[in-house]
Amino acid sequence: MLLTAATATPAPEYRIGPAPFTLLPGRTLKGEQLVRPGDVVAQSVLGRPETALIIDPIALDRPGQKRTFSRETVLQSASIPGVPGNPPVLFCEAEPTAAKAPASPLASGLIGALRPAQPATRYCLYDSDNDETFDHAILIGAKTDRAPFAIPPAKYGLITGMMLGGGSELKLRFAGPVDETDSLSFDVEVNVFGMQRVLPGARHSIAIRKLPAYAVIEGAVVTILSFDPVTRFAKIRIDRDLAPGHFVLPDIKP
């Protein structure tokens, strides 16, 4: 019988995504309410992405990638899909500034051929249990050691709560029975500086036969208690608001 050694599955190549907006308290009614198609049932103001300020110094020493984050070092927020535990926001060091390009195009091409550009590596930190201490780090752009790793807990402060402005907000609208008469739908809408952005997968549906039932939509928990198909009124309850939370605006290509 031939035995083969098991090989460890390499960690995926994580990529830094857009900084999440914060969701600030808006105008959401609490408790039970009667709504009809078109009514906004939850509303949150979009806040600027958060910034983290290091309080306890942090030393990281992955092979060839030593860094020291001293007290009052500023880290910018980012989203990184696929990280174990799905942290809603991570905080990353600034992207290294590119070296000054040679004046001669010929020299630039020669340098590029002899010394190809290497992807920048950046450390990102996150708080896995929301206790206001960074306890994990991940090295983005690394060829090896790509998996997140634990670090000694380090306190940090957040600069947060500032509105994005320009009428920027996230809304949850009751759409009622749309297309399918056997289900009820809610639509997620976002306005950024007064311009409405189309979101992929913005519609969420609940089967009428399962009522009462609830759905978790962008962090909000909405329970539909009953629905009258004649008047098209639904009795709902907001069990959790959109805020506080985070919202990543997808980078939609034209």
Protein Blocks (a to p, Z undefined) as FASTA:
>chain_A
ZZddddddddddddddddddddddddddehjddddehiafbdcddddddddddfbdcddd
dehiacdddehiacdddddehiahiaabdcdddddddddddfblklmmmmmmmmccdddd
ddddddfkonopafbdcdehiabhkbccddddddddddehiaebjoiacddddebjghia
kbccddddddeehiacddehkaccddfklpccdddeehiacddfbdcfklopacdddfbd
fbdcddddddddZZ
